[in-house]
């Protein structure tokens, strides 16, 4: 069974270049998206705690500056 996502990317490259997609390009595309998927899968367990940290960094200066504008 083939993945339609990669077939769609290969079709777009083939349509743009009017030439067959080389095997090394297919391999690079699959490795890139496989690595991207792996990175997201590893990073997601830490996002709830990381989002609290980023939210605090973003809104603490605003909470100090907002009363000055009132």
Residue frames as a rotation matrix with the C-alpha (Angstrom) as fourth column:
UNK 1
0.581 0.814 0.000 0.00
0.814 -0.581 0.000 0.00
0.000 0.000 -1.000 0.00
UNK 2
-0.443 -0.747 0.496 1.41
0.754 -0.610 -0.246 3.36
0.486 0.265 0.833 -1.02
UNK 3
-0.268 0.270 -0.925 1.06
0.699 -0.607 -0.380 6.59
-0.664 -0.748 -0.026 0.89
UNK 4
0.434 0.542 0.720 -1.06
0.892 -0.371 -0.259 9.12
0.127 0.754 -0.644 -0.97
UNK 5
0.831 -0.171 -0.529 0.72
0.087 -0.900 0.427 12.04
-0.549 -0.401 -0.733 0.69
UNK 6
-0.175 -0.983 -0.058 4.04
-0.048 -0.051 0.998 11.17
-0.983 0.178 -0.038 -0.90
UNK 7
-0.283 0.166 0.945 2.36
0.905 0.373 0.206 10.34
-0.318 0.913 -0.256 -4.21
UNK 8
0.781 0.621 0.060 0.79
0.615 -0.750 -0.243 13.80
-0.106 0.227 -0.968 -4.20
UNK 9
0.507 -0.686 -0.522 4.15
-0.238 -0.693 0.681 15.49
-0.829 -0.221 -0.514 -3.58
UNK 10
-0.476 -0.690 0.546 5.74
0.317 0.444 0.838 13.39
-0.820 0.572 0.007 -6.32
UNK 11
0.150 0.625 0.766 2.91
0.977 0.024 -0.211 14.33
-0.150 0.780 -0.607 -8.70
UNK 12
0.909 0.190 -0.372 3.42
0.191 -0.981 -0.034 18.05
-0.371 -0.040 -0.928 -8.00
UNK 13
0.030 -0.972 -0.231 7.17
-0.256 -0.231 0.938 17.77
-0.966 0.031 -0.256 -8.64
UNK 14
-0.476 -0.167 0.863 6.55
0.651 0.593 0.474 15.80
-0.591 0.788 -0.174 -11.83
UNK 15
0.514 0.755 0.407 3.96
0.848 -0.376 -0.373 18.32
-0.128 0.537 -0.834 -13.06
UNK 16
0.789 -0.246 -0.563 6.24
-0.092 -0.953 0.287 21.28
-0.608 -0.174 -0.775 -12.34
UNK 17
-0.153 -0.981 -0.119 9.38
-0.422 -0.044 0.905 19.82
-0.893 0.189 -0.408 -13.93
UNK 18
0.664 0.481 -0.573 7.65
-0.732 0.264 -0.628 17.86
-0.151 0.836 0.527 -16.74
UNK 19
-0.181 -0.777 -0.603 10.07
-0.621 0.566 -0.542 15.06
0.763 0.276 -0.585 -15.91
UNK 20
0.524 0.354 -0.775 10.06
0.250 0.805 0.537 11.92
0.814 -0.475 0.334 -13.80
UNK 21
0.717 -0.219 0.661 10.91
-0.672 -0.471 0.572 12.42
0.186 -0.855 -0.485 -10.11
UNK 22
-0.122 -0.850 -0.512 14.34
-0.475 0.503 -0.722 10.89
0.871 0.155 -0.466 -9.35
UNK 23
0.391 0.256 -0.884 14.65
0.448 0.786 0.425 8.19
0.804 -0.562 0.192 -6.73
UNK 24
-0.575 -0.683 -0.451 16.97
0.738 -0.195 -0.646 10.27
0.353 -0.704 0.616 -4.52
UNK 25
-0.735 0.400 0.548 14.38
-0.406 -0.906 0.118 13.10
0.544 -0.135 0.828 -4.41
UNK 26
0.350 0.883 -0.313 11.70
-0.262 0.413 0.873 10.64
0.899 -0.224 0.376 -3.26
UNK 27
0.127 -0.397 -0.909 14.07
0.781 0.605 -0.155 9.34
0.611 -0.691 0.386 -0.60
UNK 28
-0.866 -0.486 0.122 14.93
0.337 -0.745 -0.576 12.85
0.370 -0.457 0.808 0.61
UNK 29
-0.329 0.835 0.442 11.25
-0.576 -0.548 0.606 13.81
0.748 -0.055 0.661 0.83
UNK 30
0.543 0.559 -0.627 10.41
0.080 0.708 0.701 10.70
0.836 -0.431 0.340 2.83
UNK 31
-0.204 -0.697 -0.687 13.37
0.857 0.212 -0.470 11.18
0.474 -0.684 0.554 5.17
UNK 32
-0.857 -0.100 0.505 12.52
-0.045 -0.963 -0.266 14.85
0.513 -0.251 0.821 5.74
UNK 33
-0.008 0.947 0.320 8.87
-0.685 -0.238 0.688 14.21
0.728 -0.214 0.651 6.59
UNK 34
0.463 0.077 -0.883 9.76
0.411 0.864 0.291 11.14
0.785 -0.498 0.368 8.64
UNK 35
-0.570 -0.749 -0.338 12.22
0.701 -0.229 -0.675 13.22
0.429 -0.622 0.656 10.66
UNK 36
-0.694 0.402 0.597 9.68
-0.418 -0.900 0.120 16.02
0.586 -0.166 0.793 11.02
UNK 37
0.399 0.880 -0.259 7.08
-0.326 0.400 0.857 13.54
0.857 -0.257 0.446 12.29
UNK 38
0.154 -0.440 -0.885 9.59
0.754 0.631 -0.182 12.07
0.638 -0.639 0.429 14.73
UNK 39
-0.837 -0.504 0.210 10.49
0.292 -0.739 -0.607 15.53
0.462 -0.447 0.766 16.03
UNK 40
-0.295 0.816 0.497 6.84
-0.669 -0.548 0.502 16.46
0.682 -0.184 0.707 16.61
UNK 41
0.534 0.503 -0.680 6.17
0.050 0.783 0.619 13.09
0.844 -0.365 0.393 18.31
UNK 42
-0.186 -0.681 -0.708 9.09
0.857 0.241 -0.457 13.65
0.481 -0.691 0.539 20.69
UNK 43
-0.900 -0.241 0.364 8.31
0.106 -0.929 -0.354 17.33
0.424 -0.280 0.862 21.32
UNK 44
-0.098 0.968 0.229 4.56
-0.199 -0.245 0.949 17.00
0.975 0.048 0.217 22.03
UNK 45
0.304 0.270 -0.913 4.88
0.774 0.489 0.402 15.49
0.555 -0.830 -0.061 25.53
UNK 46
-0.471 -0.589 -0.656 6.77
0.862 -0.467 -0.200 18.61
-0.189 -0.660 0.728 26.65
UNK 47
-0.588 0.206 0.782 4.52
0.394 -0.772 0.499 21.22
0.707 0.602 0.372 25.02
UNK 48
0.545 0.835 -0.077 2.04
0.522 -0.266 0.810 21.73
0.656 -0.482 -0.581 27.93
UNK 49
0.494 -0.414 -0.764 4.79
0.741 -0.259 0.620 22.70
-0.455 -0.873 0.179 30.35
UNK 50
-0.611 -0.751 0.249 6.64
0.762 -0.473 0.443 24.65
-0.215 0.461 0.861 27.67
UNK 51
-0.162 0.626 0.763 3.51
0.588 -0.560 0.584 26.59
0.793 0.543 -0.278 26.74
UNK 52
0.780 0.411 -0.471 3.09
0.616 -0.369 0.696 27.75
0.112 -0.833 -0.541 30.36
UNK 53
-0.026 -0.882 -0.470 6.66
0.744 -0.331 0.580 29.02
-0.667 -0.335 0.665 30.36
UNK 54
-0.730 -0.237 0.641 6.22
0.658 -0.498 0.565 30.88
0.185 0.834 0.520 27.06
UNK 55
0.275 0.907 0.319 2.89
0.633 -0.420 0.651 32.30
0.724 0.023 -0.689 28.22
UNK 56
0.654 -0.092 -0.751 4.51
0.681 -0.361 0.637 33.62
-0.330 -0.928 -0.173 31.38
UNK 57
-0.453 -0.886 -0.103 7.38
0.701 -0.425 0.573 35.18
-0.551 0.188 0.813 29.45
UNK 58
-0.573 0.264 0.776 4.96
0.649 -0.432 0.626 36.83
0.501 0.862 0.076 27.01
UNK 59
0.277 0.900 0.336 2.39
0.449 -0.431 0.783 38.21
0.849 -0.066 -0.523 29.47
UNK 60
0.245 -0.224 -0.943 4.37
0.950 -0.136 0.280 39.20
-0.191 -0.965 0.179 32.59
UNK 61
-0.827 -0.549 -0.121 5.81
0.520 -0.828 0.210 42.36
-0.215 0.111 0.970 30.99
UNK 62
-0.536 0.701 0.470 2.35
0.182 -0.447 0.875 43.21
0.824 0.555 0.112 29.67
UNK 63
0.392 0.707 -0.588 0.82
0.755 0.118 0.645 42.83
0.526 -0.697 -0.488 33.15
UNK 64
-0.172 -0.508 -0.844 3.34
0.849 -0.511 0.135 45.37
-0.500 -0.693 0.520 34.48
UNK 65
-0.958 -0.276 0.075 2.86
0.271 -0.789 0.551 47.82
-0.093 0.548 0.831 31.60
UNK 66
-0.361 0.891 0.275 -0.94
0.665 0.039 0.746 47.62
0.654 0.452 -0.607 31.31
UNK 67
0.325 0.544 -0.773 -1.73
0.924 -0.356 0.138 49.57
-0.201 -0.759 -0.619 34.53
UNK 68
-0.559 -0.585 -0.587 0.40
0.429 -0.810 0.399 52.43
-0.710 -0.029 0.704 33.25
UNK 69
-0.933 0.223 0.282 -1.92
0.203 -0.321 0.925 52.83
0.297 0.920 0.254 30.26
UNK 70
-0.194 0.943 -0.272 -5.13
0.941 0.257 0.218 52.88
0.276 -0.213 -0.937 32.34
